[in-house]
């Protein structure tokens, strides 16, 4: 997510003309959303680390199963 934010920053810096104003606004909005997702991702990862550290992770789960449960990718 951090890499996406960096790419959006680079793209925004290249959009300098008045003709790019609407596009620049879209890039700024995308960057804001990515920053929100980065905060959520950080919180989830920190919680997962804490769970593992304190033995709250079910030992019957593989790392992939734990990921699927925590991130609800399906």
Residue, then its C-alpha position, 0 to 999 in steps of 0.5 A: x500500500x505504501x508503494x501505491x501511495x508513493x506512486x500516486x505522489x509521483x503521478x500527482x507531481x507530474x500533473x501540473x497544468x490546468x488541464x490536469x486539474x480534474x485528473x489531479x483531484x482523482x489522484x488525490x482522492x485515490x491517495x487519501x483512500x490508499x492512506x486510509x487503507x494503509x492505516x487499516x492494514x497496519x492495525x490488522x498486521x499489528x493485531x495479528x502480531x499481538x495474537x501470535x505473540x500471546x498465543x491467541x492464534x489457533x494452532x490448527x491453522x496454517x499461516x495461509x488459513x490464518x491470513x484468509x481468516x484475518x483478511x477475509x479475502x474470500 
